Each structure stands twice: as C-alpha cells, then as structure tokens.
Amino acid sequence: MNKNRKILLITFSALVLCICIVATFFFHPSMDYSSSSSKHFSSQQLSGLEQSLRWRHFISLSHTAHIRATYDEDTTQNLITISLLATQCKGKDSYCDTADPLYRAYNRYGKDRLASVVIVETRRDGSTQYSTEYYALTHGTWEFLFTDYS
C-alpha cells in the first residue's frame, strides 16, 4: 500500500508541474501578441502563429522584461514586395536565389503563405531590440524560417 501511495504522489506532483508549465506558457504576462484580420489566414491559423511565437520565446522570457509581437498582413505583404523589388531578383541561380532567405521562402511557399512578425524585446537592463521573424504556414502548422535584425 505504501508503494502505491508513492506512485500516486509522484504522478500527482508531475501533473501539477505540467499544469504550471502550461499555464505560464500561455498566460505569461510579459508577452503581448496582436494580429490584424487576414485574407489569407483563418483566426485558428493566426492563433497557431501566436502559439508558435510563445513557444519560440518561452525560454527568453526569463531574461526579458517584456516581449511585444505584432503580425499585420499588409505589413507582411509590403515587406515581401519591397524586398523583392529592392534586390531586383533575376530568378533561378541569381544572387537572391542563393543568398536571400526571403526570396527563397517566397519561391518555396508563395507570398500568401508567409507571415512576418515584428518583435520588440525589452530586456531587464532597459535596452530594446527590434527584429522581424518570418514564418511559413505548411500543412497547417507554422514553421519558423529566419530572423531579420535590420
């Protein structure tokens, strides 16, 4: 009987620990997420994007005071268009095809499957870092592609 109690106590403790981890994962107060309405993605897909962001930044929440993540469809489409026009990509085997990750993502996934998320990280020392993360929707899940710090 004593052995069964130990097993039950360990199982219950593990369950409580899992619930605490999941709760802090989804409800961590130092991460805000906002998104615009979308022609290309459903609200369920945008919710999946938020979960991907929370998972990707879960570890960094320990050394970050606040993270603000914003997805805007118009900004995403404009960034892709401007980047492609600015680099004057010439197609297969050009500089863009081999060196530019956005151009490779555009060719692989198409413009309507990409999302750019603006990330503003405020660190505990007060410094701020801006970046843009790119994701692609593949088979119903969001795949992280790359981060642009420029």
N, C-alpha and C positions, 0 to 999 in steps of 0.2 A: 504494500500500500504506500509506503514511503517513497518508493521509486516512481510510482505513478504521479504522486504529488510533485516531485521534482520535475518530471517531464511536463506536467501541466503548467507549472510555474514558469519554466523556460519558454514554453510555447506562448503563454500569455505575455511574457515580457517581450518576446520577439515581435508579437503582433502590435503591442503598444508602441514599440520603437518604430516599426514600419508606418504606423498611422502618424506618428510625429514627423517623420521624414517627409511623407507625402503632404502633410498639412503645411509644413514650412516651404516645400517645393512650390505649391500652388498659391499660397497666401503670404509669401514673404513681402513685408511692407516696403522694402527698398527697391522694388522693381515695378515700374509702371509700364503698361503696354496700351497703345491705342492704334486703331486702324481706321481707314476710310471705308466707305462702301465700295464694292468691287463689281465690275462687269465680268471679270474673268474667274473669280473665286467665290465660292459659296461661304456663308457665315461659318459653317462647320470646317471648311478648309482654312479660313482665317484663324479659327480657334486652334486648329492644329499647328499653325505657324506660331501662335503665342506659346503653345506648349513646347515646341522645338526651341524657341528662344529661352524660355525659362530653364529648360534642361541644359542648354549650352552655357548659360550664365550662372547656373546654380552654384558652382564652385567659387566663382569670382565674387559672389555676394558676401563672402567672408571678409574680403579686403576692400570692398567698395561700399561707400555710404549710400549711394543711390544710382540706379540704372533706369534711364528712360528710353524705351524702344518705341519707334513710330513707323508704321507702314502706311504709305499713301500710294495708291495705284497710279495717279497722274505723275507723281514724282518718279516712280519706278520707270514708267514708260518714257518719260522725258529724259531721264538719265541714260537709258539704253540708247535712245535715238541720238542724243547729243554725243555720247561716247563713240558710237559707230561713225557718225559724220566727222567728228574731230580727228579721228585716226585715219580716215579715208581708207578703210579696209578694201583690199582688192580681191578678196576671195581666197580660195584654197592655196596653201603653201605661201601665203603672204606673211609679213611680219605679224599682223593681227592674229592670223590663224595659229601661229606657234607661240606668241608671247602674250597676247592679251586675253586674260581669263574671261572677261565679259563677252568678248567676241566668240570665244569657244563655247561658252554657255548659251549664247544666242543661237549659234549654229546647232547645238545639240538638243536644246529644249524648246526653242522658239520663244518669241517675245512675250507671248501670253502665259507662259508657264513660269516666268521669273518674278521674283519679288526682292526689292531692295528695302532693307530696314535700317533706318538711321538710329544709331546707338549713341547715347550721351552718357558716359560714365563719370560720376563724381566720386573721386577716391576719398578716403578718410582724411588725407592731408589737405584736402580742399582743391586739389588740381582736377582739371576736367580733360577728358579725352573723347574726341569725336571719331566715329568710324561709321562705315556703311557695310552691312553684311548682306551678302547675296544668297538667296535660297532658290531652289527649283522644286516644283511640285512634280513628283514622279510616282506614279502608281498609288496615288492617294496619300503619300507621306512627303514631308518637306525634307529635302536634302540640302545641308549646308554646303555652299560652293567655295566662297572665299570672303575675306575681309579686305576692304579698301580703307586705308588710314589717311588718304589725301584729302 
